[in-house]
Amino acid sequence: MGIMLLGFMAIGVAVVYRLMRDAPPPTIAASVAVPAGAEVVSAVTLDGTIQVTYRAGGAVMLSVFDSKTGELRQSTEIAAQ
């Protein structure tokens, strides 16, 4: 009984592995727009978003873009206190 259970588990793992391996990679926007003259500090892809930190006009900004379309979702100024 135990050997049969291990066999079914091995088949399940193999099927899941094949499905995940053969899945197409997620689509990512070709470009995102930040203000002209901005200095990009970092860019990260996370949970379906592209998060870009940049300096523009003396302010540090964090902009969150949709990773599929490249549209701006949210922009926040980061201020030191």
C-alpha positions in Angstrom: 0.0 0.0 0.0 2.8 2.4 0.9 4.7 1.7 -2.3 1.6 2.3 -4.4 1.1 5.6 -2.5 4.7 6.7 -3.3 4.1 5.8 -6.9 1.0 8.0 -7.2 2.9 10.8 -5.5 5.8 10.5 -8.0 3.4 10.6 -10.9 1.7 13.7 -9.4 5.1 15.4 -9.0 6.1 14.6 -12.5 2.8 15.9 -14.0 3.1 19.2 -12.0 6.7 19.6 -13.0 5.9 19.1 -16.7 3.1 21.6 -16.6 5.2 24.3 -14.9 8.2 23.7 -17.1 6.2 23.9 -20.3 4.2 27.0 -19.3 5.1 30.1 -21.4 7.0 32.8 -19.6 4.9 35.8 -18.3 4.7 38.8 -20.6 6.6 41.9 -19.5 6.1 45.4 -20.9 8.8 46.4 -23.3 9.2 49.8 -21.7 7.9 52.1 -19.0 8.0 55.9 -18.9 9.7 58.0 -16.3 10.0 61.8 -16.5 12.6 63.2 -18.9 15.9 63.8 -17.1 15.1 61.4 -14.2 17.9 59.2 -12.8 16.7 55.6 -12.3 18.0 54.3 -9.0 16.4 50.8 -9.2 13.9 48.7 -11.0 12.3 45.5 -9.7 9.6 43.1 -11.1 7.4 41.8 -8.3 3.8 40.3 -8.2 2.8 41.4 -11.7 4.3 44.9 -11.3 7.4 46.8 -12.3 8.6 49.0 -9.5 10.9 51.9 -10.4 12.7 54.2 -8.0 14.1 57.3 -9.5 15.4 60.8 -8.7 13.7 63.7 -10.5 14.0 67.4 -9.6 15.5 66.8 -6.2 12.7 64.3 -5.2 13.0 60.5 -4.9 9.9 58.8 -6.4 8.6 55.3 -6.5 6.4 54.4 -9.4 4.5 51.1 -9.8 3.7 50.0 -13.3 1.6 47.1 -14.6 4.1 44.5 -15.9 1.9 43.5 -18.8 0.8 46.8 -20.2 3.4 49.2 -18.8 0.7 51.6 -17.5 1.4 53.6 -14.4 -0.6 52.3 -11.4 0.7 54.4 -8.6 3.4 56.9 -7.9 4.7 57.9 -4.4 7.3 60.4 -3.3 9.8 59.1 -0.8 10.8 61.8 1.7 13.5 61.7 4.4 12.5 62.9 7.9 
